[in-house]
């Protein structure tokens, strides 16, 4: 049996083994922000073996004092993270993905909007 990941304060668990059969629902969809901090930018720079300035210029948008990963437009209402491989249906920077991605689906937002996480992610399971 696969391990169900849980987090205190959440009424659901997450089965990461289901990710392999998903279309990348957590990486595609409505346009939004994919926040990345300075330490994560350094890790991404090391992973991709390019400078931090290159990372910022090629892959990030500056929003006030923060950075967000750019998106690619897939259709009129569908976008993908710049690092989501749409052919393989997986993250191309998995080892250096930002904490926003690492902590999905255990976001405070979903505590009050639980129905949305069930609709978005097939790996969400009710804890019994």
C-alpha positions in Angstrom: 0.0 0.0 0.0 1.2 3.5 -0.8 2.0 6.0 1.9 -0.7 8.6 2.5 0.9 11.9 3.5 -1.0 13.9 6.1 -0.6 17.2 7.7 -1.9 18.4 11.1 -5.1 20.5 10.7 -6.1 19.0 7.3 -9.0 16.5 7.0 -7.4 14.9 3.9 -4.3 13.1 2.9 -2.2 13.1 -0.2 -1.0 10.0 -2.1 2.0 11.0 -4.2 2.0 7.7 -6.2 -1.1 9.0 -8.0 1.0 12.0 -9.5 2.4 9.7 -12.2 -1.1 9.2 -13.7 -2.2 12.9 -13.4 -2.0 15.5 -16.2 -0.2 17.9 -13.8 -3.3 19.6 -12.5 -1.3 21.4 -9.8 1.1 22.9 -12.4 -1.5 23.9 -15.0 -4.8 25.8 -14.9 -5.8 29.3 -14.2 -3.1 32.0 -14.3 -1.7 32.7 -10.9 1.5 33.3 -8.9 4.1 30.7 -8.3 6.2 32.4 -5.6 9.9 31.7 -5.3 12.2 33.2 -2.7 15.9 34.2 -2.9 17.2 30.9 -1.4 15.0 28.9 -3.9 16.3 31.0 -6.8 19.9 30.1 -5.7 19.0 26.4 -5.7 17.4 26.7 -9.1 20.4 28.5 -10.5 22.6 25.7 -9.3 20.3 23.0 -10.7 20.1 24.7 -14.1 23.8 25.8 -14.0 23.0 29.4 -15.0 23.4 32.6 -13.1 20.8 34.1 -10.8 20.4 37.0 -13.2 19.7 34.6 -16.0 17.1 32.9 -13.9 15.4 36.2 -13.1 15.5 37.4 -16.7 14.3 34.2 -18.4 12.0 32.5 -15.9 10.8 35.0 -13.3 8.4 38.0 -13.0 9.1 40.6 -10.4 5.9 41.4 -8.5 6.6 44.3 -6.1 9.5 43.0 -4.0 8.8 39.3 -4.7 9.4 36.9 -7.6 7.0 34.5 -9.3 7.8 31.9 -11.9 6.6 32.8 -15.4 3.8 30.8 -17.0 3.2 29.6 -20.6 -0.2 30.1 -22.1 -1.6 26.7 -23.2 -5.0 28.0 -24.3 -7.2 31.0 -23.6 -7.9 30.0 -20.0 -5.1 27.4 -19.4 -1.6 28.2 -18.3 1.4 26.1 -17.2 4.4 26.8 -15.0 7.4 27.5 -17.1 9.1 24.5 -15.7 6.2 22.0 -16.2 7.1 19.6 -19.0 3.8 19.2 -20.9 5.0 16.1 -22.8 6.2 14.1 -19.7 3.6 15.7 -17.5 6.1 16.4 -14.7 8.1 19.2 -13.1 11.5 19.7 -14.8 13.0 21.3 -11.7 11.5 18.9 -9.1 14.6 18.9 -7.0 14.7 22.7 -6.8 10.9 23.4 -6.9 9.8 26.3 -4.6 8.2 25.7 -1.2 4.8 26.7 -2.7 5.0 23.5 -4.8 6.6 21.4 -2.1 3.8 22.1 0.3 0.9 21.4 -2.1 -1.8 20.4 -1.2 -1.4 21.4 2.4 -2.1 25.1 1.9 -4.0 27.2 4.5 -6.3 28.3 1.6 -7.6 24.7 1.2 -8.6 24.5 4.9 -11.5 26.7 4.0 -11.8 25.6 0.3 -11.4 21.9 0.7 -13.8 21.1 -2.2 -11.4 22.9 -4.6 -8.4 20.7 -3.7 -10.5 17.5 -4.2 -11.6 18.8 -7.7 -8.0 19.8 -8.6 -6.0 16.8 -7.4 -6.9 13.1 -7.9 -4.3 12.2 -5.2 -6.4 13.8 -2.4 -7.9 11.1 -0.1 -10.3 11.5 2.8 -8.7 10.4 6.0 -10.7 7.7 7.6 
